[in-house]
Amino acid sequence: MTNLNSWFEKGLTAEEYQSQMESHKENMSKVYEEFSVPVEDEAILEQLKEQKLRAIVITEDWCGDAMMNNPILLKLSEHAGIDVRFVLRDSNLELMDQYLTNGKSRAIPIFVFIDQNGNEVAKWGPRAAKVQAFVDESRSNLPAKEDPAFKDGQKLMIKQLTAAYTEREDFWTDVYHELKEELAMVKTVK
């Protein structure tokens, strides 16, 4: 198992990441401001603090999935005492290529949770199952790639996905619950 401490140390803090953002900065802030961790989960998240986990987020600011998922992770992390660092995918392909989706896609964001020794203890991303189903359905309505209407259709689909990611609290809740369930299974070595 690869020691991930150096990747964590190389990563940007949330403030550094947000300050360098050129795309989706306002949308990410909106999700962050409007999403709340459920009060009934406080005890579970308090127990997670004992794990002293850290997270490496493989991301890019142009990514709509990152725009929605990253602020939810940040909110969860604040309640669970998880230190988060952001690593930009496009300038860190060596790390990204260790976390390909379906063994071939550089889909982001990918959240890699590590213990204090730099060992991976959990991983999540790039999408919650319900969000993936929504994206799959949206893609199924696109014309074939060879069709001259494909490019315009794809632009419209991306615009619609961005709007949904920014507005649909049910998507935010699904992301949060999947993350919480993944982290609930973590048992680190003391």
HELIX and SHEET records of a PDB file:
HELIX    1   1 ASN A    5  LYS A   10  1                                   6    
HELIX    2   2 ALA A   14  GLN A   20  1                                   7    
HELIX    3   3 LYS A   25  GLU A   34  1                                  10    
HELIX    4   4 VAL A   39  ASP A   41  5                                   3    
HELIX    5   5 GLU A   42  LEU A   48  1                                   7    
HELIX    6   6 LYS A   49  GLN A   51  5                                   3    
HELIX    7   7 GLY A   64  ALA A   80  1                                  17    
HELIX    8   8 ARG A   89  SER A   91  5                                   3    
HELIX    9   9 LEU A   93  MET A   96  1                                   4    
HELIX   10  10 ALA A  129  SER A  140  1                                  12    
HELIX   11  11 PHE A  150  GLU A  167  1                                  18    
HELIX   12  12 GLU A  169  ALA A  184  1                                  16    
SHEET    1   A 4 ASP A  83  LEU A  88  0                                        
SHEET    2   A 4 ARG A  54  THR A  59  1                                        
SHEET    3   A 4 ILE A 110  ILE A 114 -1                                        
SHEET    4   A 4 GLU A 120  TRP A 124 -1                                        
END                                                                             
